[in-house]
Every structure is written in structure tokens, then in C-alpha cells.
Amino acid sequence: MSDDDKHKARIFLHRGDLAQARFWYEQAVKDDRETGTSRTLSDALGNLGNVYAMMGDSVQAEQCYREVLALQRNQPDQRATGQTLVNLGNVQAEAGRHEPARSYYLEALDLLTPLQDHRALGVLYSNLALQDAALGRTEEAIAYFQKALESHRIVGDEEGLAVTYGQLGNTFLASGQTDRAEKCLNNASEHFIKLGNEPGEASVLRLLADLYERTGNRLSAIRCLERVVSINSRYKLSRAHGDLERLTRLREEAADPS
């Protein structure tokens, strides 16, 4: 019965019906508590926690993940335990609790590093870097972003490279290292173009426009924003109005430098 419940939950999750997915995973958890094993229960609870997280219910998500972790402590599956620790870290990070998130991520890193799963490690290093950046630990953040890039290169993760170069560029920009920021952001843009991900490209070009405006290169900022506005027209991105207003202002300033 639990397997049937999980199958129904997966169908509704695929359809984007989170309420029904939650209902059927709750039924699966109930069934596994009565007749399942600790492994099937931890699987059901983990999936239920994921649905709660997608629904924005961090309290219930954390409760599920904590119970999963307690069950997994008795199972010799470091990969699964590491992923649960990552999930707990994600819940803390989403709530802005950076130190607890960092602690969970570091514990996950201890388990996942020996497995050399570079796809998972790339994401984990980036998560750690974001927490350090939020805590003002710029050098530590930069070091973790660079480790993330190394892992993404090993597995050929173009999307991971694009996102991480953008995050690293933003970190350099926030710390005033504009030359290094420009190099990273241009790399991010090139990877997003290679992927055909225009919204991702737009997010990086906004940062480049910030950089060029900050360094007095108004014409380059205008070129970046012209591309952003062009992308906005196709994807109806949420920042379209602000991007257009900013482009208009820069054009006016360029026409009347006084």
C-alpha cells in the first residue's frame, strides 16, 4: 500500500499539484510507520519533507528531515545521510539562519567528500560559499566557490559553472574587486549563452551593468541593459519595468553628461 501511495504522490508532484503530493506522501508515511522498514519510512519522510519545503513550510520540512536523519544514523548509507544534512542546511539557509546552515553543510561535506560525487559536491560547495558570503566571510566564500567550479568542471556541469561564476562574480563585486568580478561575470554569461538560458544571461548582465556603472563605463552598462530589455520582451521577466527605467536613465545621462 505504501508503494501505491508513493506512486500517486510522484504523479501529483510531476503535475505540480503539491497539495495532493503531500497528502499521498503523508499516507505513505502512515503506512510505513505501521508495516514498513526504517529505510522505507526514511524514504517516505524525506520525500514528504521535500514537498513541505517546496510549499514553503520550513517547520514541517525540518521536522521530517530530522526524523529521517535519526533513522539514517543507524544505516550505513553515507550518501543518503549526507543528502539529508544538505536538506536540513537548505531549510536553515532559506530562513536566513546562516550559521546553522553552514554547520549542516560542513557535516554533509565530511560524509560526501570521500564518495567523490562531484555533482553533489559542486552544489554543496556553492551552498557553503553563499553562507560565508552572507556572514561577511568573503575569502572563505571565494575559496568555496572556486572548489565548486572545480567540481562542476570535472563532471562537465555547464549550468553549475554558469550559476557559480555568477555567484563568485557577485561576491567579488560586493568586495570591490571589479576586475575579478568582470572576468567571472563574463564567464557566467558565456556559459548561459552556451546553454541557451536567456533569463540566466539577463541576471548576469544586470550585475555587469552594476559593475560598469560603478566604474564609470556608462556605455558598456547601456549595452548590457539593452540586451536585458530584449530578453525581458520575450520572457516577461519580473524586473522588466525597472530594467527599462534604468536603461532610459543611463541613455539620458549619456546624452547629457552635464
FIZAGU-187973 format. One record per residue (C-alpha): residue in one letter; x, y, z. Coordinates in steps of 0.05 Angstrom, whole numbers, padded with zeros to 5 digits, always signed. Each point is the difference from the previous one (the first is absolute). Example, Ala and Ser with C-alpha at 12.3 -4.5 7.8 and 13.67 -1.06 7.14 Angstrom:
# residues 2
a+00246-00090+00156
s+00027+00069-00013
This chain:
# residues 258
m+00000+00000+00000
s+00057+00047+00016
d+00029-00010-00070
d-00067+00018-00031
d-00004+00063+00042
k+00070+00020-00020
h-00016-00013-00074
k-00061+00045+00005
a+00041+00053+00036
r+00052+00000-00055
i-00054+00008-00054
f-00030+00060+00035
l+00069+00029+00013
h+00016-00006-00074
r-00064+00037-00015
g+00018+00055+00049
d-00058-00016+00047
l+00039+00007+00065
a-00062-00006+00045
q-00018-00069-00028
a+00073-00021+00000
r+00004+00019+00073
f-00063-00039+00016
w+00024-00065-00032
y+00070+00005+00030
e-00034+00010+00068
q-00039-00064-00013
a+00064-00035-00019
v+00033+00023+00064
k-00059-00026+00040
d+00003-00068-00035
d+00075-00006+00009
r-00005+00016+00074
e-00047-00060+00007
t+00029-00051-00047
g+00063+00027-00034
t+00074-00002+00015
s+00042+00057+00026
r+00028+00009-00070
t-00069+00005-00034
l-00024+00047+00056
s+00061+00045-00008
d-00012+00002-00075
a-00073+00020+00009
l+00017+00052+00053
g+00055+00029-00044
n-00046+00008-00058
l-00054+00030+00044
g+00052+00049+00027
n+00018+00019-00071
v-00073+00016-00016
y-00007+00041+00064
a+00063+00038-00020
m-00028+00014-00069
m-00064+00025+00033
g+00040+00047+00044
d-00017-00036+00064
s+00070-00001+00030
v-00023-00022+00069
q-00033-00064-00025
a+00057-00012-00050
e+00052+00005+00055
q-00040-00047+00045
c-00002-00052-00055
y+00074+00007-00016
r+00019-00006+00074
e-00039-00065+00006
v+00033-00026-00064
l+00068+00017+00028
a-00014-00037+00064
l-00020-00062-00041
q+00060+00006-00046
r+00050+00004+00057
n-00010-00075+00007
q+00008-00013-00075
p+00068-00006-00034
d-00019+00045-00058
q+00044+00062+00003
r-00029+00028-00065
a-00071-00001+00026
t+00020+00029+00067
g+00041+00054-00033
q-00059+00020-00044
t-00045+00005+00061
l+00051+00045+00033
v+00000+00043-00063
n-00076+00003+00003
l+00003+00023+00072
g+00052+00052-00019
n-00045+00025-00057
v-00058+00010+00049
q+00045+00041+00046
a+00028+00040-00059
e-00069+00016-00027
a-00018+00027+00069
g+00062+00044+00001
r+00033-00040+00056
h+00069-00003-00032
e+00042-00028+00057
p-00045-00061+00012
a-00005-00010-00076
r+00075+00002-00004
s+00007-00052+00055
y-00046-00049-00036
y+00037+00011-00066
l+00068-00012+00033
e-00025-00065+00031
a-00027-00021-00068
l+00067+00017-00031
d+00035-00048+00048
l-00044-00056-00025
l-00003+00016-00074
t+00073+00018-00013
p+00026-00072+00004
l-00054-00021-00051
q+00028+00049-00051
d-00069+00015-00028
h+00021+00064-00033
r-00069+00018-00024
a-00026+00000+00071
l+00064+00032+00026
g-00005+00057-00050
v-00068+00020+00028
l+00023-00010+00072
y+00062+00044-00008
s-00044+00055-00031
n-00049-00006+00058
l+00057+00008+00050
a+00028+00059-00039
l-00067+00036+00001
q-00005-00008+00076
d+00070+00028+00009
a-00015+00057-00047
a-00062+00017+00040
l+00041-00002+00064
g+00052+00048-00029
r+00054-00054-00006
t+00020+00021-00069
e+00065-00038-00008
e-00031-00065+00026
a-00058+00010-00048
i+00046+00010-00059
a+00040-00063+00017
y-00064-00042+00003
f-00026+00029-00066
q+00066-00018-00032
k-00006-00071+00026
a-00071-00002-00028
l+00027+00020-00068
e+00051-00056+00002
s-00054-00052+00014
h-00045+00028-00054
r+00058-00005-00050
i+00014-00072+00018
v-00072-00022-00017
g-00010+00050-00056
d-00058+00035+00035
e-00011+00061-00044
e-00058+00026+00040
g+00040-00007+00064
l+00057+00038-00031
a-00046+00056-00024
v-00034+00009+00067
t+00064-00005+00041
y+00039+00048-00043
g-00058+00049+00009
q+00000-00009+00075
l+00075+00007+00005
g-00002+00061-00044
n-00053+00031+00045
t+00044-00015+00061
f+00060+00034-00033
l-00044+00059-00019
a-00026+00008+00071
s+00072+00000+00027
g+00022+00053-00052
q+00042-00048-00041
t-00028+00025-00066
d+00052-00030-00047
r-00010-00070+00028
a-00075+00011+00002
e-00002+00020-00074
k+00039-00062-00021
c-00046-00047+00039
l-00064+00034-00023
n+00022-00004-00073
n+00015-00074+00010
a-00069-00009+00030
s-00032+00036-00059
e+00037-00044-00050
h-00023-00064+00035
f-00073+00024+00002
i+00004+00017-00074
k+00028-00069-00014
l-00059-00030+00038
g-00050+00044-00036
n-00023+00025+00068
e-00018+00072-00014
p-00032+00016+00068
g+00065-00024+00033
e+00039+00044-00048
a-00043+00059+00018
s+00013-00009+00075
v+00075+00003-00013
l-00005+00059-00048
r-00035+00040+00055
l+00060-00012+00045
l+00047+00020-00056
a-00041+00064-00010
d+00009+00014+00075
l+00075-00010-00007
y+00006+00044-00062
e-00043+00055+00031
r+00042-00003+00063
t+00065+00006-00039
g-00026+00057-00044
n-00007-00042-00064
r-00070+00024-00017
l+00000-00023-00072
s+00016-00072+00020
a-00054+00003+00053
i-00049+00023-00054
r+00019-00057-00047
c-00011-00051+00056
l-00068+00029+00017
e-00021+00003-00073
r+00011-00075-00004
v-00038-00009+00066
v-00059+00040-00026
s+00000-00041-00063
i-00003-00064+00041
n-00055+00029+00044
s-00044+00011-00060
r+00001-00074-00016
y-00005-00029+00070
k-00041+00053+00038
l+00049+00000+00057
s-00022+00031+00066
r+00053+00055-00001
a-00017+00023-00071
h-00028+00068+00022
g+00059+00017+00044
d+00050-00021-00053
l-00033+00045-00052
e-00002+00059+00047
r+00074-00010+00016
l+00019-00005-00073
t-00040+00064-00016
r+00036+00037+00057
l+00069-00022-00024
r-00016+00020-00071
e-00022+00068+00023
e+00063+00008+00041
a+00043-00020-00059
a-00035+00050-00045
d+00007+00056+00051
p+00065-00014+00039
s-00005+00067+00036
